[in-house]
Amino acid sequence: MTIKLLAVGKTDHKQLNDLINEYIKRLGFYIKFNFEIIPDLKNVKNLSEIQQKEKEGKLILDKLNNSDVLILLDENGKQYDSVGFSELLQKQMNSGIKQLIFVIGGPYGFSPEVYHRANSKLSLSKMTFSHQMIRLFFVEQLYRGLTILKNEPYHHR
């Protein structure tokens, strides 16, 4: 199984990118992982929130195959502790799917079409974080979840 993280917009924070890349490198020892950035929309100041979500939604949906399992990183999603998240990963791996895709949307969230296509929603916290920070938190939790499944000492119980 491949796990992919899609994120709308790039981050210009070098230190943040360095940390994200460190965890992406570590993930390579456990699973096939891809991180893909969907470019920022042009002229967003001329678009309403709804128009922006619709345009970003189309770009997200264009990246998906019919067989992909799609989980949105969404403030209203289900919350897990790290062990629970590792169990979710194991369940997905056992299901025989080819690709599990997690998506970090733009600043206004997702279009109705993306919500409709999604298999589920995941919340990393009740707090609000920048979209750039969520990338780091997600790849770290993915790494943590995989080390839990391998009974490695990264996560202390």
C-alpha positions in Angstrom: 0.0 0.0 0.0 1.1 3.5 -0.7 0.2 6.4 1.6 0.0 9.9 0.0 -0.3 13.3 1.6 -1.8 16.0 -0.6 -1.5 19.6 0.6 -2.8 22.7 -1.0 -0.2 25.4 -1.2 3.5 25.4 -0.5 5.4 26.5 2.6 8.2 28.9 2.5 9.5 28.0 6.0 12.9 26.4 5.5 13.1 24.9 9.0 9.6 23.5 8.7 10.4 22.0 5.3 13.6 20.5 6.8 11.7 18.8 9.6 9.0 17.5 7.2 11.6 16.1 4.9 13.3 14.4 7.9 10.1 12.5 8.7 9.4 11.7 5.0 12.9 10.2 4.9 12.2 8.1 8.0 8.8 7.0 6.6 10.6 5.4 3.6 11.9 2.7 5.9 8.3 1.6 6.7 6.1 2.3 3.8 5.9 3.7 0.3 5.0 7.4 1.0 4.4 10.3 -1.4 4.0 14.0 -0.5 2.5 16.1 -3.2 1.8 19.9 -3.1 -1.1 21.2 -5.1 0.0 24.7 -6.2 -1.6 27.8 -4.7 -4.4 29.3 -6.8 -3.6 32.5 -8.7 -5.6 35.7 -8.0 -7.4 34.4 -4.9 -8.3 38.0 -3.9 -10.7 38.0 -6.9 -12.4 34.8 -5.7 -15.0 34.2 -3.0 -14.4 31.5 -0.3 -16.8 29.3 -2.2 -15.1 29.8 -5.5 -11.7 29.1 -3.9 -12.9 25.9 -2.3 -14.4 24.8 -5.6 -11.2 25.4 -7.6 -9.0 23.7 -5.0 -11.6 20.9 -4.8 -11.3 20.2 -8.5 -7.5 20.1 -8.2 -7.7 17.6 -5.3 -10.3 15.4 -7.1 -8.1 15.4 -10.3 -5.4 13.7 -8.2 -7.5 10.7 -7.2 -8.2 7.3 -8.7 -11.6 5.6 -8.1 -10.0 3.0 -5.9 -8.2 5.4 -3.6 -9.3 5.7 0.0 -9.5 9.4 0.9 -9.2 10.8 4.4 -9.6 14.5 4.9 -7.6 16.3 7.6 -10.5 18.3 8.9 -11.3 20.0 12.2 -14.6 18.1 12.4 -13.0 14.7 11.8 -12.6 11.9 14.2 -9.8 12.2 16.8 -7.5 9.4 17.7 -4.6 9.0 20.1 -1.4 7.8 18.6 -2.1 4.1 19.3 -5.6 4.5 17.9 -4.2 6.1 14.7 -1.7 3.2 14.3 -4.7 0.8 14.6 -6.5 2.8 11.8 -3.3 2.5 9.6 -3.1 -1.3 10.3 -6.8 -1.7 9.4 -6.3 0.2 6.1 -3.1 -1.9 5.3 -5.0 -5.1 6.0 -7.9 -4.1 3.8 -5.9 -4.6 0.6 -6.2 -1.1 -0.8 -3.6 0.2 -3.1 -3.5 3.8 -2.0 -4.5 5.7 1.1 -4.6 9.5 0.6 -4.7 12.1 3.3 -5.5 15.7 2.3 -4.8 19.0 3.9 -7.1 21.5 2.2 -6.7 25.2 1.7 -7.5 28.0 4.2 -11.3 27.6 3.9 -11.5 23.8 4.0 -12.9 21.6 1.3 -15.6 21.9 -1.3 -18.8 19.9 -1.0 -17.6 17.6 -3.8 -14.5 16.7 -1.9 -16.5 16.0 1.3 -18.8 13.8 -0.8 -15.9 11.8 -2.2 -14.1 11.4 1.1 -14.2 8.0 2.9 -13.7 9.7 6.3 -12.3 12.7 8.1 -9.5 12.9 10.7 -8.8 15.7 13.1 -5.4 16.0 14.6 -6.6 18.4 17.4 -9.5 20.6 18.5 -7.0 23.5 18.2 -6.4 25.3 14.9 -3.0 25.1 13.4 -1.5 26.6 10.2 -1.7 24.4 7.2 2.1 24.4 7.1 2.3 23.1 10.7 -0.2 20.4 10.1 2.1 18.9 7.5 4.8 18.4 10.1 2.3 17.1 12.7 0.8 14.6 10.3 4.1 13.1 9.0 5.4 12.8 12.6 2.2 11.1 13.7 2.3 8.8 10.6 5.9 7.9 11.5 4.9 7.4 15.1 2.0 5.2 14.1 4.2 3.0 12.0 6.8 2.6 14.7 4.0 1.6 17.1 3.0 -1.1 14.7 6.6 -2.4 14.6 6.8 -2.3 18.4 9.8 0.1 18.1 10.7 2.4 21.1 9.9 5.8 19.4 6.5 5.9 21.2 6.6 5.6 25.0 3.6 3.8 26.5 
